[in-house]
Amino acid sequence: MVDIPTLKDRLISELWLPTIRKYGTILPARLRKSGELKLLTLTSERNFHEITEIEQAGFTTRKNITAWTYSLPKKLRLETEILPARIVGTTRYEDSIPSPGFSIKNDFPFQIVNLDFSSQDPNLEGGRVEKEIRALEHTIKMQKDTGEESFVILYSTVLDSACLNRQNIVQVSDGIVLMGWSGLTLAEFSASISIQEEKMRCIEALMSKLCSKYGYSSSRTLPLVMPLDEAGTCLDSVSAIIQSSGG
C-alpha cells in the first residue's frame, strides 16, 4: 500500500488550500486580514504540513491551532515541532467526540476543521467509516451549538473493501435528536454499500444532509481520490464551505 503521509502534500495543494482560499473570499474583510482563524486538524507527527501551509498562507497562527493525534508518543513528537499550538493526544477523535467530557469541547467553534482520519493510522476494519461519519456529525453539531455561522470542513478517509452499512449510519444520526428534523434518509443508496464510487457519493450526500440538519448549506468542491493499492483501496478527501442557511 502507498504510504499515506506521502500523499498529504497533494491533498494540501490541490484541495485543502484552494478551498480555504475560496472561503477567505466570503469572509468579512476584518476576519480575512486578521490571520487569526481557528484551525482544528487531525494530523500526523510524520507530516503536519497543513499546519505550516495554512499558517504561511496567512489564515492562522500557532496559538489558534488545535492539533489532534491519537497516541502519547505522537503527541510528544508534535510538541517538539508545532508549539505553541495546542496538541491533544492519546485517544482517537472519533471515539472521543461523543463523550460529554470531550477534551476540546470548550475550544469550539473553529473556522477551519480538518477531519483527516487518513492521518490517524486507521484500523482497516468494518464500521470504521461509520464511526468517522458519526464524528463528522458531532463536529457540525458543536459548530452550530457554539454559534459558528460559516466554516470550512475537510474530511479525508481511507476506503477499503469493507462495506458501508446504510442503516447503521441512519440509526446513529437519528439517535442525535434535533427538534424539527424528520430524520436522515439515504434511500438512494444500497443497504450495504460495497462499490467505492457509491461510497464516495454517499459521503458527499451525507455532508450535505448533515449540514441541512443543523441549518447550514454547503458549497462542495470536487473530491480528490487517490489509489492506495491494486485491490481498490483509496484515499477519498472531500471539502465544503459551510454557511448558515439564513445567512
DOLO-421606 format. One record per residue (C-alpha): residue in three letters; z, x, y. Coordinates in steps of 0.1 Angstrom, whole numbers, plus 5000, padded with zeros to 4 digits. Layout:
N
<pt><aa>Ala</aa><c3>Z</c3><c1>X</c1><c2>Y</c2></pt>
...
This chain:
247
<pt><aa>Met</aa><c3>5000</c3><c1>5000</c1><c2>5000</c2></pt>
<pt><aa>Val</aa><c3>4993</c3><c1>5011</c1><c2>5036</c2></pt>
<pt><aa>Asp</aa><c3>5024</c3><c1>5025</c1><c2>5054</c2></pt>
<pt><aa>Ile</aa><c3>5032</c3><c1>4996</c1><c2>5077</c2></pt>
<pt><aa>Pro</aa><c3>5047</c3><c1>5016</c1><c2>5106</c2></pt>
<pt><aa>Thr</aa><c3>5014</c3><c1>5035</c1><c2>5110</c2></pt>
<pt><aa>Leu</aa><c3>4997</c3><c1>5002</c1><c2>5119</c2></pt>
<pt><aa>Lys</aa><c3>5021</c3><c1>4993</c1><c2>5146</c2></pt>
<pt><aa>Asp</aa><c3>5003</c3><c1>5011</c1><c2>5174</c2></pt>
<pt><aa>Arg</aa><c3>4972</c3><c1>4990</c1><c2>5167</c2></pt>
<pt><aa>Leu</aa><c3>4993</c3><c1>4958</c1><c2>5170</c2></pt>
<pt><aa>Ile</aa><c3>5007</c3><c1>4970</c1><c2>5203</c2></pt>
<pt><aa>Ser</aa><c3>4974</c3><c1>4979</c1><c2>5219</c2></pt>
<pt><aa>Glu</aa><c3>4952</c3><c1>4951</c1><c2>5205</c2></pt>
<pt><aa>Leu</aa><c3>4975</c3><c1>4921</c1><c2>5206</c2></pt>
<pt><aa>Trp</aa><c3>5010</c3><c1>4925</c1><c2>5219</c2></pt>
<pt><aa>Leu</aa><c3>5004</c3><c1>4943</c1><c2>5252</c2></pt>
<pt><aa>Pro</aa><c3>4974</c3><c1>4922</c1><c2>5261</c2></pt>
<pt><aa>Thr</aa><c3>4994</c3><c1>4890</c1><c2>5255</c2></pt>
<pt><aa>Ile</aa><c3>5023</c3><c1>4903</c1><c2>5276</c2></pt>
<pt><aa>Arg</aa><c3>4999</c3><c1>4913</c1><c2>5304</c2></pt>
<pt><aa>Lys</aa><c3>4984</c3><c1>4878</c1><c2>5304</c2></pt>
<pt><aa>Tyr</aa><c3>5019</c3><c1>4864</c1><c2>5305</c2></pt>
<pt><aa>Gly</aa><c3>5026</c3><c1>4886</c1><c2>5336</c2></pt>
<pt><aa>Thr</aa><c3>4998</c3><c1>4868</c1><c2>5355</c2></pt>
<pt><aa>Ile</aa><c3>5016</c3><c1>4835</c1><c2>5353</c2></pt>
<pt><aa>Leu</aa><c3>5050</c3><c1>4848</c1><c2>5364</c2></pt>
<pt><aa>Pro</aa><c3>5062</c3><c1>4843</c1><c2>5400</c2></pt>
<pt><aa>Ala</aa><c3>5055</c3><c1>4875</c1><c2>5420</c2></pt>
<pt><aa>Arg</aa><c3>5092</c3><c1>4883</c1><c2>5422</c2></pt>
<pt><aa>Leu</aa><c3>5096</c3><c1>4885</c1><c2>5385</c2></pt>
<pt><aa>Arg</aa><c3>5062</c3><c1>4901</c1><c2>5379</c2></pt>
<pt><aa>Lys</aa><c3>5071</c3><c1>4930</c1><c2>5402</c2></pt>
<pt><aa>Ser</aa><c3>5107</c3><c1>4934</c1><c2>5392</c2></pt>
<pt><aa>Gly</aa><c3>5101</c3><c1>4952</c1><c2>5359</c2></pt>
<pt><aa>Glu</aa><c3>5133</c3><c1>4935</c1><c2>5347</c2></pt>
<pt><aa>Leu</aa><c3>5121</c3><c1>4912</c1><c2>5319</c2></pt>
<pt><aa>Lys</aa><c3>5144</c3><c1>4909</c1><c2>5290</c2></pt>
<pt><aa>Leu</aa><c3>5130</c3><c1>4921</c1><c2>5256</c2></pt>
<pt><aa>Leu</aa><c3>5142</c3><c1>4912</c1><c2>5221</c2></pt>
<pt><aa>Thr</aa><c3>5124</c3><c1>4932</c1><c2>5195</c2></pt>
<pt><aa>Leu</aa><c3>5128</c3><c1>4937</c1><c2>5157</c2></pt>
<pt><aa>Thr</aa><c3>5120</c3><c1>4973</c1><c2>5154</c2></pt>
<pt><aa>Ser</aa><c3>5120</c3><c1>5004</c1><c2>5132</c2></pt>
<pt><aa>Glu</aa><c3>5135</c3><c1>5038</c1><c2>5137</c2></pt>
<pt><aa>Arg</aa><c3>5102</c3><c1>5052</c1><c2>5124</c2></pt>
<pt><aa>Asn</aa><c3>5081</c3><c1>5035</c1><c2>5151</c2></pt>
<pt><aa>Phe</aa><c3>5096</c3><c1>5019</c1><c2>5181</c2></pt>
<pt><aa>His</aa><c3>5065</c3><c1>5025</c1><c2>5203</c2></pt>
<pt><aa>Glu</aa><c3>5065</c3><c1>4988</c1><c2>5215</c2></pt>
<pt><aa>Ile</aa><c3>5097</c3><c1>4996</c1><c2>5235</c2></pt>
<pt><aa>Thr</aa><c3>5082</c3><c1>5026</c1><c2>5253</c2></pt>
<pt><aa>Glu</aa><c3>5048</c3><c1>5010</c1><c2>5258</c2></pt>
<pt><aa>Ile</aa><c3>5063</c3><c1>4978</c1><c2>5273</c2></pt>
<pt><aa>Glu</aa><c3>5086</c3><c1>4998</c1><c2>5294</c2></pt>
<pt><aa>Gln</aa><c3>5058</c3><c1>5021</c1><c2>5306</c2></pt>
<pt><aa>Ala</aa><c3>5036</c3><c1>4991</c1><c2>5315</c2></pt>
<pt><aa>Gly</aa><c3>5063</c3><c1>4981</c1><c2>5340</c2></pt>
<pt><aa>Phe</aa><c3>5076</c3><c1>4950</c1><c2>5324</c2></pt>
<pt><aa>Thr</aa><c3>5112</c3><c1>4961</c1><c2>5314</c2></pt>
<pt><aa>Thr</aa><c3>5137</c3><c1>4988</c1><c2>5314</c2></pt>
<pt><aa>Arg</aa><c3>5160</c3><c1>5001</c1><c2>5287</c2></pt>
<pt><aa>Lys</aa><c3>5191</c3><c1>4982</c1><c2>5300</c2></pt>
<pt><aa>Asn</aa><c3>5172</c3><c1>4949</c1><c2>5295</c2></pt>
<pt><aa>Ile</aa><c3>5162</c3><c1>4956</c1><c2>5259</c2></pt>
<pt><aa>Thr</aa><c3>5179</c3><c1>4944</c1><c2>5227</c2></pt>
<pt><aa>Ala</aa><c3>5166</c3><c1>4961</c1><c2>5196</c2></pt>
<pt><aa>Trp</aa><c3>5174</c3><c1>4947</c1><c2>5162</c2></pt>
<pt><aa>Thr</aa><c3>5173</c3><c1>4967</c1><c2>5129</c2></pt>
<pt><aa>Tyr</aa><c3>5188</c3><c1>4958</c1><c2>5096</c2></pt>
<pt><aa>Ser</aa><c3>5209</c3><c1>4988</c1><c2>5085</c2></pt>
<pt><aa>Leu</aa><c3>5236</c3><c1>5010</c1><c2>5099</c2></pt>
<pt><aa>Pro</aa><c3>5217</c3><c1>5043</c1><c2>5093</c2></pt>
<pt><aa>Lys</aa><c3>5186</c3><c1>5029</c1><c2>5111</c2></pt>
<pt><aa>Lys</aa><c3>5208</c3><c1>5017</c1><c2>5139</c2></pt>
<pt><aa>Leu</aa><c3>5224</c3><c1>5051</c1><c2>5143</c2></pt>
<pt><aa>Arg</aa><c3>5189</c3><c1>5068</c1><c2>5144</c2></pt>
<pt><aa>Leu</aa><c3>5177</c3><c1>5044</c1><c2>5171</c2></pt>
<pt><aa>Glu</aa><c3>5208</c3><c1>5051</c1><c2>5191</c2></pt>
<pt><aa>Thr</aa><c3>5197</c3><c1>5087</c1><c2>5194</c2></pt>
<pt><aa>Glu</aa><c3>5163</c3><c1>5076</c1><c2>5207</c2></pt>
<pt><aa>Ile</aa><c3>5165</c3><c1>5045</c1><c2>5229</c2></pt>
<pt><aa>Leu</aa><c3>5199</c3><c1>5042</c1><c2>5246</c2></pt>
<pt><aa>Pro</aa><c3>5209</c3><c1>5025</c1><c2>5269</c2></pt>
<pt><aa>Ala</aa><c3>5191</c3><c1>4997</c1><c2>5251</c2></pt>
<pt><aa>Arg</aa><c3>5214</c3><c1>4975</c1><c2>5231</c2></pt>
<pt><aa>Ile</aa><c3>5209</c3><c1>4982</c1><c2>5194</c2></pt>
<pt><aa>Val</aa><c3>5220</c3><c1>4958</c1><c2>5168</c2></pt>
<pt><aa>Gly</aa><c3>5220</c3><c1>4965</c1><c2>5131</c2></pt>
<pt><aa>Thr</aa><c3>5235</c3><c1>4962</c1><c2>5096</c2></pt>
<pt><aa>Thr</aa><c3>5220</c3><c1>4927</c1><c2>5087</c2></pt>
<pt><aa>Arg</aa><c3>5186</c3><c1>4911</c1><c2>5087</c2></pt>
<pt><aa>Tyr</aa><c3>5178</c3><c1>4889</c1><c2>5117</c2></pt>
<pt><aa>Glu</aa><c3>5166</c3><c1>4860</c1><c2>5095</c2></pt>
<pt><aa>Asp</aa><c3>5199</c3><c1>4860</c1><c2>5076</c2></pt>
<pt><aa>Ser</aa><c3>5220</c3><c1>4863</c1><c2>5108</c2></pt>
<pt><aa>Ile</aa><c3>5205</c3><c1>4839</c1><c2>5133</c2></pt>
<pt><aa>Pro</aa><c3>5215</c3><c1>4806</c1><c2>5116</c2></pt>
<pt><aa>Ser</aa><c3>5252</c3><c1>4816</c1><c2>5118</c2></pt>
<pt><aa>Pro</aa><c3>5274</c3><c1>4802</c1><c2>5145</c2></pt>
<pt><aa>Gly</aa><c3>5287</c3><c1>4837</c1><c2>5151</c2></pt>
<pt><aa>Phe</aa><c3>5252</c3><c1>4852</c1><c2>5157</c2></pt>
<pt><aa>Ser</aa><c3>5260</c3><c1>4885</c1><c2>5173</c2></pt>
<pt><aa>Ile</aa><c3>5234</c3><c1>4883</c1><c2>5202</c2></pt>
<pt><aa>Lys</aa><c3>5237</c3><c1>4846</c1><c2>5209</c2></pt>
<pt><aa>Asn</aa><c3>5251</c3><c1>4853</c1><c2>5244</c2></pt>
<pt><aa>Asp</aa><c3>5222</c3><c1>4877</c1><c2>5251</c2></pt>
<pt><aa>Phe</aa><c3>5197</c3><c1>4848</c1><c2>5252</c2></pt>
<pt><aa>Pro</aa><c3>5173</c3><c1>4840</c1><c2>5268</c2></pt>
<pt><aa>Phe</aa><c3>5146</c3><c1>4866</c1><c2>5267</c2></pt>
<pt><aa>Gln</aa><c3>5112</c3><c1>4867</c1><c2>5284</c2></pt>
<pt><aa>Ile</aa><c3>5096</c3><c1>4887</c1><c2>5256</c2></pt>
<pt><aa>Val</aa><c3>5105</c3><c1>4880</c1><c2>5220</c2></pt>
<pt><aa>Asn</aa><c3>5090</c3><c1>4903</c1><c2>5193</c2></pt>
<pt><aa>Leu</aa><c3>5098</c3><c1>4890</c1><c2>5158</c2></pt>
<pt><aa>Asp</aa><c3>5082</c3><c1>4918</c1><c2>5139</c2></pt>
<pt><aa>Phe</aa><c3>5095</c3><c1>4912</c1><c2>5104</c2></pt>
<pt><aa>Ser</aa><c3>5070</c3><c1>4937</c1><c2>5091</c2></pt>
<pt><aa>Ser</aa><c3>5091</c3><c1>4964</c1><c2>5107</c2></pt>
<pt><aa>Gln</aa><c3>5122</c3><c1>4955</c1><c2>5087</c2></pt>
<pt><aa>Asp</aa><c3>5111</c3><c1>4968</c1><c2>5053</c2></pt>
<pt><aa>Pro</aa><c3>5106</c3><c1>4933</c1><c2>5040</c2></pt>
<pt><aa>Asn</aa><c3>5115</c3><c1>4924</c1><c2>5004</c2></pt>
<pt><aa>Leu</aa><c3>5083</c3><c1>4910</c1><c2>4990</c2></pt>
<pt><aa>Glu</aa><c3>5097</c3><c1>4880</c1><c2>4972</c2></pt>
<pt><aa>Gly</aa><c3>5093</c3><c1>4843</c1><c2>4972</c2></pt>
<pt><aa>Gly</aa><c3>5109</c3><c1>4824</c1><c2>5000</c2></pt>
<pt><aa>Arg</aa><c3>5109</c3><c1>4854</c1><c2>5024</c2></pt>
<pt><aa>Val</aa><c3>5083</c3><c1>4840</c1><c2>5049</c2></pt>
<pt><aa>Glu</aa><c3>5100</c3><c1>4806</c1><c2>5048</c2></pt>
<pt><aa>Lys</aa><c3>5133</c3><c1>4823</c1><c2>5060</c2></pt>
<pt><aa>Glu</aa><c3>5113</c3><c1>4841</c1><c2>5087</c2></pt>
<pt><aa>Ile</aa><c3>5099</c3><c1>4807</c1><c2>5099</c2></pt>
<pt><aa>Arg</aa><c3>5135</c3><c1>4793</c1><c2>5100</c2></pt>
<pt><aa>Ala</aa><c3>5145</c3><c1>4822</c1><c2>5122</c2></pt>
<pt><aa>Leu</aa><c3>5114</c3><c1>4816</c1><c2>5144</c2></pt>
<pt><aa>Glu</aa><c3>5126</c3><c1>4780</c1><c2>5150</c2></pt>
<pt><aa>His</aa><c3>5162</c3><c1>4791</c1><c2>5157</c2></pt>
<pt><aa>Thr</aa><c3>5149</c3><c1>4816</c1><c2>5182</c2></pt>
<pt><aa>Ile</aa><c3>5128</c3><c1>4790</c1><c2>5200</c2></pt>
<pt><aa>Lys</aa><c3>5158</c3><c1>4766</c1><c2>5200</c2></pt>
<pt><aa>Met</aa><c3>5180</c3><c1>4793</c1><c2>5215</c2></pt>
<pt><aa>Gln</aa><c3>5154</c3><c1>4799</c1><c2>5242</c2></pt>
<pt><aa>Lys</aa><c3>5154</c3><c1>4762</c1><c2>5250</c2></pt>
<pt><aa>Asp</aa><c3>5192</c3><c1>4758</c1><c2>5249</c2></pt>
<pt><aa>Thr</aa><c3>5196</c3><c1>4787</c1><c2>5274</c2></pt>
<pt><aa>Gly</aa><c3>5171</c3><c1>4773</c1><c2>5298</c2></pt>
<pt><aa>Glu</aa><c3>5141</c3><c1>4796</c1><c2>5295</c2></pt>
<pt><aa>Glu</aa><c3>5110</c3><c1>4779</c1><c2>5308</c2></pt>
<pt><aa>Ser</aa><c3>5084</c3><c1>4805</c1><c2>5298</c2></pt>
<pt><aa>Phe</aa><c3>5082</c3><c1>4835</c1><c2>5275</c2></pt>
<pt><aa>Val</aa><c3>5060</c3><c1>4855</c1><c2>5251</c2></pt>
<pt><aa>Ile</aa><c3>5067</c3><c1>4852</c1><c2>5214</c2></pt>
<pt><aa>Leu</aa><c3>5052</c3><c1>4877</c1><c2>5189</c2></pt>
<pt><aa>Tyr</aa><c3>5055</c3><c1>4870</c1><c2>5152</c2></pt>
<pt><aa>Ser</aa><c3>5044</c3><c1>4895</c1><c2>5125</c2></pt>
<pt><aa>Thr</aa><c3>5049</c3><c1>4892</c1><c2>5088</c2></pt>
<pt><aa>Val</aa><c3>5036</c3><c1>4906</c1><c2>5055</c2></pt>
<pt><aa>Leu</aa><c3>5017</c3><c1>4880</c1><c2>5035</c2></pt>
<pt><aa>Asp</aa><c3>5016</c3><c1>4889</c1><c2>4998</c2></pt>
<pt><aa>Ser</aa><c3>5009</c3><c1>4869</c1><c2>4966</c2></pt>
<pt><aa>Ala</aa><c3>5039</c3><c1>4846</c1><c2>4970</c2></pt>
<pt><aa>Cys</aa><c3>5031</c3><c1>4810</c1><c2>4979</c2></pt>
<pt><aa>Leu</aa><c3>5044</c3><c1>4792</c1><c2>5009</c2></pt>
<pt><aa>Asn</aa><c3>5064</c3><c1>4761</c1><c2>5000</c2></pt>
<pt><aa>Arg</aa><c3>5054</c3><c1>4734</c1><c2>5024</c2></pt>
<pt><aa>Gln</aa><c3>5082</c3><c1>4710</c1><c2>5015</c2></pt>
<pt><aa>Asn</aa><c3>5108</c3><c1>4738</c1><c2>5019</c2></pt>
<pt><aa>Ile</aa><c3>5096</c3><c1>4746</c1><c2>5054</c2></pt>
<pt><aa>Val</aa><c3>5096</c3><c1>4709</c1><c2>5064</c2></pt>
<pt><aa>Gln</aa><c3>5131</c3><c1>4702</c1><c2>5050</c2></pt>
<pt><aa>Val</aa><c3>5146</c3><c1>4733</c1><c2>5067</c2></pt>
<pt><aa>Ser</aa><c3>5131</c3><c1>4724</c1><c2>5100</c2></pt>
<pt><aa>Asp</aa><c3>5141</c3><c1>4687</c1><c2>5098</c2></pt>
<pt><aa>Gly</aa><c3>5176</c3><c1>4699</c1><c2>5090</c2></pt>
<pt><aa>Ile</aa><c3>5178</c3><c1>4713</c1><c2>5125</c2></pt>
<pt><aa>Val</aa><c3>5182</c3><c1>4679</c1><c2>5141</c2></pt>
<pt><aa>Leu</aa><c3>5168</c3><c1>4671</c1><c2>5175</c2></pt>
<pt><aa>Met</aa><c3>5172</c3><c1>4637</c1><c2>5191</c2></pt>
<pt><aa>Gly</aa><c3>5138</c3><c1>4620</c1><c2>5197</c2></pt>
<pt><aa>Trp</aa><c3>5120</c3><c1>4643</c1><c2>5172</c2></pt>
<pt><aa>Ser</aa><c3>5103</c3><c1>4623</c1><c2>5144</c2></pt>
<pt><aa>Gly</aa><c3>5101</c3><c1>4653</c1><c2>5121</c2></pt>
<pt><aa>Leu</aa><c3>5078</c3><c1>4681</c1><c2>5112</c2></pt>
<pt><aa>Thr</aa><c3>5045</c3><c1>4672</c1><c2>5095</c2></pt>
<pt><aa>Leu</aa><c3>5023</c3><c1>4697</c1><c2>5076</c2></pt>
<pt><aa>Ala</aa><c3>5003</c3><c1>4672</c1><c2>5055</c2></pt>
<pt><aa>Glu</aa><c3>4971</c3><c1>4690</c1><c2>5063</c2></pt>
<pt><aa>Phe</aa><c3>4983</c3><c1>4719</c1><c2>5041</c2></pt>
<pt><aa>Ser</aa><c3>4987</c3><c1>4723</c1><c2>5003</c2></pt>
<pt><aa>Ala</aa><c3>5021</c3><c1>4717</c1><c2>4989</c2></pt>
<pt><aa>Ser</aa><c3>5021</c3><c1>4753</c1><c2>4975</c2></pt>
<pt><aa>Ile</aa><c3>5000</c3><c1>4774</c1><c2>4998</c2></pt>
<pt><aa>Ser</aa><c3>4985</c3><c1>4803</c1><c2>4979</c2></pt>
<pt><aa>Ile</aa><c3>4954</c3><c1>4813</c1><c2>4998</c2></pt>
<pt><aa>Gln</aa><c3>4960</c3><c1>4839</c1><c2>5025</c2></pt>
<pt><aa>Glu</aa><c3>4938</c3><c1>4822</c1><c2>5051</c2></pt>
<pt><aa>Glu</aa><c3>4956</c3><c1>4789</c1><c2>5046</c2></pt>
<pt><aa>Lys</aa><c3>4989</c3><c1>4807</c1><c2>5050</c2></pt>
<pt><aa>Met</aa><c3>4977</c3><c1>4821</c1><c2>5083</c2></pt>
<pt><aa>Arg</aa><c3>4965</c3><c1>4787</c1><c2>5096</c2></pt>
<pt><aa>Cys</aa><c3>4999</c3><c1>4772</c1><c2>5085</c2></pt>
<pt><aa>Ile</aa><c3>5018</c3><c1>4798</c1><c2>5105</c2></pt>
<pt><aa>Glu</aa><c3>4997</c3><c1>4792</c1><c2>5136</c2></pt>
<pt><aa>Ala</aa><c3>5001</c3><c1>4754</c1><c2>5133</c2></pt>
<pt><aa>Leu</aa><c3>5039</c3><c1>4759</c1><c2>5128</c2></pt>
<pt><aa>Met</aa><c3>5041</c3><c1>4779</c1><c2>5160</c2></pt>
<pt><aa>Ser</aa><c3>5025</c3><c1>4751</c1><c2>5179</c2></pt>
<pt><aa>Lys</aa><c3>5045</c3><c1>4723</c1><c2>5162</c2></pt>
<pt><aa>Leu</aa><c3>5079</c3><c1>4741</c1><c2>5167</c2></pt>
<pt><aa>Cys</aa><c3>5072</c3><c1>4746</c1><c2>5203</c2></pt>
<pt><aa>Ser</aa><c3>5064</c3><c1>4709</c1><c2>5207</c2></pt>
<pt><aa>Lys</aa><c3>5097</c3><c1>4700</c1><c2>5190</c2></pt>
<pt><aa>Tyr</aa><c3>5116</c3><c1>4718</c1><c2>5218</c2></pt>
<pt><aa>Gly</aa><c3>5095</c3><c1>4706</c1><c2>5247</c2></pt>
<pt><aa>Tyr</aa><c3>5072</c3><c1>4736</c1><c2>5250</c2></pt>
<pt><aa>Ser</aa><c3>5035</c3><c1>4741</c1><c2>5250</c2></pt>
<pt><aa>Ser</aa><c3>5019</c3><c1>4772</c1><c2>5236</c2></pt>
<pt><aa>Ser</aa><c3>4988</c3><c1>4792</c1><c2>5245</c2></pt>
<pt><aa>Arg</aa><c3>4979</c3><c1>4812</c1><c2>5215</c2></pt>
<pt><aa>Thr</aa><c3>4957</c3><c1>4842</c1><c2>5210</c2></pt>
<pt><aa>Leu</aa><c3>4936</c3><c1>4851</c1><c2>5180</c2></pt>
<pt><aa>Pro</aa><c3>4958</c3><c1>4865</c1><c2>5152</c2></pt>
<pt><aa>Leu</aa><c3>4954</c3><c1>4902</c1><c2>5142</c2></pt>
<pt><aa>Val</aa><c3>4952</c3><c1>4906</c1><c2>5105</c2></pt>
<pt><aa>Met</aa><c3>4952</c3><c1>4940</c1><c2>5087</c2></pt>
<pt><aa>Pro</aa><c3>4948</c3><c1>4945</c1><c2>5049</c2></pt>
<pt><aa>Leu</aa><c3>4976</c3><c1>4965</c1><c2>5032</c2></pt>
<pt><aa>Asp</aa><c3>4963</c3><c1>4968</c1><c2>4997</c2></pt>
<pt><aa>Glu</aa><c3>4934</c3><c1>4959</c1><c2>4974</c2></pt>
<pt><aa>Ala</aa><c3>4953</c3><c1>4929</c1><c2>4960</c2></pt>
<pt><aa>Gly</aa><c3>4950</c3><c1>4910</c1><c2>4992</c2></pt>
<pt><aa>Thr</aa><c3>4984</c3><c1>4917</c1><c2>5008</c2></pt>
<pt><aa>Cys</aa><c3>4980</c3><c1>4918</c1><c2>5046</c2></pt>
<pt><aa>Leu</aa><c3>4999</c3><c1>4921</c1><c2>5078</c2></pt>
<pt><aa>Asp</aa><c3>4995</c3><c1>4890</c1><c2>5099</c2></pt>
<pt><aa>Ser</aa><c3>5005</c3><c1>4890</c1><c2>5136</c2></pt>
<pt><aa>Val</aa><c3>5003</c3><c1>4861</c1><c2>5160</c2></pt>
<pt><aa>Ser</aa><c3>5012</c3><c1>4858</c1><c2>5196</c2></pt>
<pt><aa>Ala</aa><c3>5017</c3><c1>4830</c1><c2>5221</c2></pt>
<pt><aa>Ile</aa><c3>5027</c3><c1>4824</c1><c2>5257</c2></pt>
<pt><aa>Ile</aa><c3>5052</c3><c1>4796</c1><c2>5256</c2></pt>
<pt><aa>Gln</aa><c3>5059</c3><c1>4773</c1><c2>5286</c2></pt>
<pt><aa>Ser</aa><c3>5079</c3><c1>4741</c1><c2>5292</c2></pt>
<pt><aa>Ser</aa><c3>5056</c3><c1>4712</c1><c2>5288</c2></pt>
<pt><aa>Gly</aa><c3>5068</c3><c1>4697</c1><c2>5320</c2></pt>
<pt><aa>Gly</aa><c3>5060</c3><c1>4730</c1><c2>5339</c2></pt>
